Amino acid sequence: MAKFNSYIICTSPRSGSTLLCKLLQNSGVAGVPASYFHQASVADWATGVGMPKTTPLPAIMDKVKALGQGSGALFGLRLQRHSFAFFCKQLEALHLKHATDAARLQAEFGTVRYIHLTREDKIEQAVSFVKAKQSGLWHQAPDGREIERLAPHNAPVFDAEAIEARHVEFLAADAAWRAWFDAQNIVPLTITYRALAANPRDVLSQVLQGLGCPAQAAQDTKIPTARLADETSREWISRFTKYKRA
């Protein structure tokens, strides 16, 4: 029996959250976690779950909860920092009698387990983001098939200023998550990108156990994505590190 009604993966882009979400979904016991509130727009939330733009917020929430549960009872959600303040503002409008974000999240989603997924090396994270944005390729399967491409193929070009902007953004996002956890008296389950990338099933087992789900479900779970880091990534990291020192 699961200890929680829901869990929220609190993260930022290129931290391994797609890998973790798909692992949890593939386990068959942890719902269908996704970024249902990715944009700072209620209309976009509605269209993203197949509803008209004018759908009232409570109906959108009900649809999201159904999608995030899948065929089970545990609801999964991924929240990125860039749209989190907007999300909290909408949640406040739904639960005015509750004084804190954590209380409102519990009112909406039941007992919540928070998972902080963080990438320790923010330079690696920034390089990964800029390279994906330039190339158009965001996620790839272990067999080389493209899973998510958001733009036509384009050869990536080193851009120190773009990497710097993302580096600053990701440092701030991580600090903001930690400050929010402290303010809400939340002790999250912290997962690092390095551990997840090195041993996906071991981390999945740890997360499932933390959710009160059968950890053995991780043993045969298919690994859904492959790392995109390559020689270009390593070269950019080296060049940017020298750029920062200059």
Secondary structure per residue as TSV (DSSP state, phi and psi in degrees):
chain	resnum	aa	ss	phi	psi
A	1	M	-	360.0	127.4
A	2	A	-	-66.9	145.5
A	3	K	S	-81.0	-18.9
A	4	F	-	-125.9	155.6
A	5	N	S	-85.5	-26.6
A	6	S	E	-156.3	166.8
A	7	Y	E	-142.9	150.1
A	8	I	E	-126.3	123.3
A	9	I	E	-88.6	113.2
A	10	C	E	-99.9	118.3
A	11	T	E	-157.0	-169.2
A	12	S	-	-143.1	162.4
A	13	P	T	-58.6	147.6
A	14	R	T	65.4	34.2
A	15	S	S	-107.3	6.0
A	16	G	S	92.4	14.2
A	17	S	H	-70.5	-31.4
A	18	T	H	-65.3	-42.7
A	19	L	H	-58.9	-47.8
A	20	L	H	-65.7	-42.7
A	21	C	H	-60.5	-45.0
A	22	K	H	-70.3	-35.3
A	23	L	H	-61.1	-46.7
A	24	L	H	-62.4	-42.2
A	25	Q	H	-64.1	-45.2
A	26	N	H	-66.4	-21.1
A	27	S	H	-66.1	-24.5
A	28	G	T	80.4	3.1
A	29	V	S	-127.6	3.8
A	30	A	S	-131.8	33.2
A	31	G	-	69.6	-158.4
A	32	V	-	-131.1	77.5
A	33	P	-	-69.4	137.4
A	34	A	-	-161.2	172.2
A	35	S	-	-88.6	74.2
A	36	Y	T	-71.6	-15.6
A	37	F	T	-123.5	42.5
A	38	H	-	-67.1	-40.9
A	39	Q	S	-94.9	152.7
A	40	A	S	-85.3	63.8
A	41	S	-	-158.7	120.8
A	42	V	H	-65.9	-36.8
A	43	A	H	-61.0	-40.8
A	44	D	H	-67.9	-35.0
A	45	W	H	-60.1	-43.6
A	46	A	H	-63.9	-51.3
A	47	T	H	-66.1	-30.8
A	48	G	H	-65.0	-24.2
A	49	V	T	-109.1	18.5
A	50	G	T	79.6	27.2
A	51	M	-	-117.3	158.8
A	52	P	-	-61.3	152.0
A	53	K	T	-58.0	-29.5
A	54	T	T	-88.9	8.2
A	55	T	-	-60.7	132.0
A	56	P	-	-61.7	149.6
A	57	L	H	-56.6	-43.4
A	58	P	H	-58.4	-37.2
A	59	A	H	-68.9	-36.3
A	60	I	H	-63.6	-44.1
A	61	M	H	-60.5	-42.2
A	62	D	H	-62.2	-41.0
A	63	K	H	-67.1	-42.7
A	64	V	H	-60.7	-43.6
A	65	K	H	-63.8	-36.5
A	66	A	H	-66.8	-42.7
A	67	L	H	-67.5	-41.8
A	68	G	H	-71.3	-20.5
A	69	Q	H	-84.5	-30.4
A	70	G	T	62.7	-133.6
A	71	S	T	-92.8	1.4
A	72	G	S	-105.7	-159.8
A	73	A	S	-110.2	-13.9
A	74	L	-	-94.5	126.9
A	75	F	E	-94.0	133.4
A	76	G	E	-119.1	142.4
A	77	L	E	-146.8	139.9
A	78	R	E	-110.5	130.2
A	79	L	E	-121.1	127.4
A	80	Q	E	-96.0	150.6
A	81	R	G	-67.1	-31.3
A	82	H	G	-63.5	-26.3
A	83	S	G	-114.3	9.9
A	84	F	H	-68.6	-41.0
A	85	A	H	-61.9	-40.4
A	86	F	H	-65.3	-43.2
A	87	F	H	-58.5	-45.9
A	88	C	H	-64.0	-35.5
A	89	K	H	-64.7	-41.3
A	90	Q	H	-68.1	-38.1
A	91	L	H	-65.7	-36.6
A	92	E	H	-61.5	-39.4
A	93	A	H	-63.8	-29.2
A	94	L	H	-82.2	-25.4
A	95	H	-	-133.2	64.1
A	96	L	T	-64.2	-27.3
A	97	K	T	-76.8	-10.0
A	98	H	-	-97.7	138.3
A	99	A	-	-90.5	-17.9
A	100	T	S	-127.8	161.2
A	101	D	H	-59.8	-44.1
A	102	A	H	-62.1	-40.2
A	103	A	H	-66.3	-38.1
A	104	R	H	-69.4	-39.6
A	105	L	H	-63.8	-39.5
A	106	Q	H	-66.9	-39.2
A	107	A	H	-61.9	-34.3
A	108	E	H	-85.9	-40.4
A	109	F	H	-117.5	5.7
A	110	G	S	78.8	-158.9
A	111	T	S	-69.8	121.0
A	112	V	E	-108.5	136.5
A	113	R	E	-104.4	126.0
A	114	Y	E	-97.6	133.5
A	115	I	E	-119.5	119.8
A	116	H	E	-98.5	108.6
A	117	L	E	-99.7	116.9
A	118	T	E	-131.0	147.2
A	119	R	-	-104.2	117.1
A	120	E	S	-63.1	-43.5
A	121	D	-	-90.2	99.9
A	122	K	H	-73.1	-21.5
A	123	I	H	-69.0	-45.6
A	124	E	H	-56.9	-43.5
A	125	Q	H	-62.8	-44.9
A	126	A	H	-64.7	-42.8
A	127	V	H	-62.1	-43.7
A	128	S	H	-59.0	-43.6
A	129	F	H	-65.7	-49.9
A	130	V	H	-63.5	-41.1
A	131	K	H	-64.9	-41.7
A	132	A	H	-66.2	-42.2
A	133	K	H	-63.9	-40.6
A	134	Q	H	-71.2	-43.6
A	135	S	H	-78.2	-23.8
A	136	G	S	88.6	-12.6
A	137	L	E	-97.9	119.8
A	138	W	E	-105.9	-34.3
A	139	H	E	-146.8	144.4
A	140	Q	E	-137.4	143.9
A	141	A	-	-77.7	160.9
A	142	P	T	-57.3	-27.0
A	143	D	T	-87.6	5.6
A	144	G	S	96.7	-7.9
A	145	R	-	-68.4	143.4
A	146	E	E	-78.6	129.7
A	147	I	E	-97.7	-40.8
A	148	E	E	-141.9	115.1
A	149	R	E	-125.1	124.6
A	150	L	-	-105.5	-1.7
A	151	A	S	-158.2	157.3
A	152	P	-	-58.4	154.3
A	153	H	-	-56.7	135.3
A	154	N	-	-146.6	136.4
A	155	A	-	-69.6	123.5
A	156	P	-	-70.1	145.7
A	157	V	-	-128.1	131.6
A	158	F	-	-56.6	129.6
A	159	D	-	-139.1	97.2
A	160	A	H	-62.3	-38.3
A	161	E	H	-67.6	-39.6
A	162	A	H	-66.2	-41.1
A	163	I	H	-65.1	-41.7
A	164	E	H	-60.8	-43.0
A	165	A	H	-60.6	-42.8
A	166	R	H	-71.1	-36.1
A	167	H	H	-59.2	-47.0
A	168	V	H	-62.9	-43.2
A	169	E	H	-60.9	-44.6
A	170	F	H	-73.0	-34.1
A	171	L	H	-61.6	-44.3
A	172	A	H	-66.5	-39.2
A	173	A	H	-63.0	-43.5
A	174	D	H	-65.0	-42.7
A	175	A	H	-63.7	-37.8
A	176	A	H	-67.1	-40.2
A	177	W	H	-61.8	-45.4
A	178	R	H	-63.8	-40.3
A	179	A	H	-65.0	-38.6
A	180	W	H	-66.9	-43.3
A	181	F	H	-57.4	-45.0
A	182	D	H	-63.1	-44.5
A	183	A	H	-64.6	-31.4
A	184	Q	T	-94.8	3.1
A	185	N	T	57.7	44.6
A	186	I	-	-108.7	132.9
A	187	V	-	-109.1	100.6
A	188	P	-	-78.6	162.4
A	189	L	E	-81.6	114.8
A	190	T	E	-95.1	127.7
A	191	I	E	-121.9	134.5
A	192	T	E	-101.5	149.3
A	193	Y	H	-58.2	-41.8
A	194	R	H	-60.8	-44.7
A	195	A	H	-67.2	-41.1
A	196	L	H	-64.6	-44.1
A	197	A	H	-67.5	-34.7
A	198	A	H	-76.9	-39.3
A	199	N	-	-140.8	73.3
A	200	P	H	-56.2	-44.3
A	201	R	H	-69.8	-36.0
A	202	D	H	-62.9	-43.4
A	203	V	H	-67.2	-41.2
A	204	L	H	-58.6	-43.4
A	205	S	H	-60.0	-42.5
A	206	Q	H	-62.0	-43.6
A	207	V	H	-66.9	-45.6
A	208	L	H	-59.8	-43.3
A	209	Q	H	-61.6	-40.5
A	210	G	H	-66.5	-23.8
A	211	L	H	-89.4	-6.6
A	212	G	T	81.9	19.2
A	213	C	S	-99.0	160.2
A	214	P	-	-64.4	114.5
A	215	A	G	-64.5	-26.4
A	216	Q	G	-65.3	-14.9
A	217	A	G	-63.5	-19.0
A	218	A	G	-74.4	-21.9
A	219	Q	T	-60.0	-42.0
A	220	D	T	-108.6	14.3
A	221	T	-	-71.7	131.3
A	222	K	-	-69.0	136.8
A	223	I	-	-81.2	117.1
A	224	P	-	-90.3	-22.6
A	225	T	-	-133.6	160.8
A	226	A	B	-119.4	153.8
A	227	R	-	-67.6	143.3
A	228	L	-	-100.5	-4.2
A	229	A	-	-61.5	136.0
A	230	D	-	-145.2	-165.8
A	231	E	H	-62.8	-34.9
A	232	T	H	-62.2	-43.6
A	233	S	H	-59.2	-47.0
A	234	R	H	-64.1	-38.8
A	235	E	H	-64.5	-43.4
A	236	W	H	-63.9	-40.6
A	237	I	H	-61.1	-44.1
A	238	S	H	-64.1	-44.8
A	239	R	H	-65.3	-39.8
A	240	F	H	-70.6	-36.8
A	241	T	H	-61.0	-40.9
A	242	K	H	-68.2	-37.8
A	243	Y	H	-61.9	-40.8
A	244	K	H	-66.9	-32.5
A	245	R	H	-79.2	-21.2
A	246	A	-	-68.7	360.0
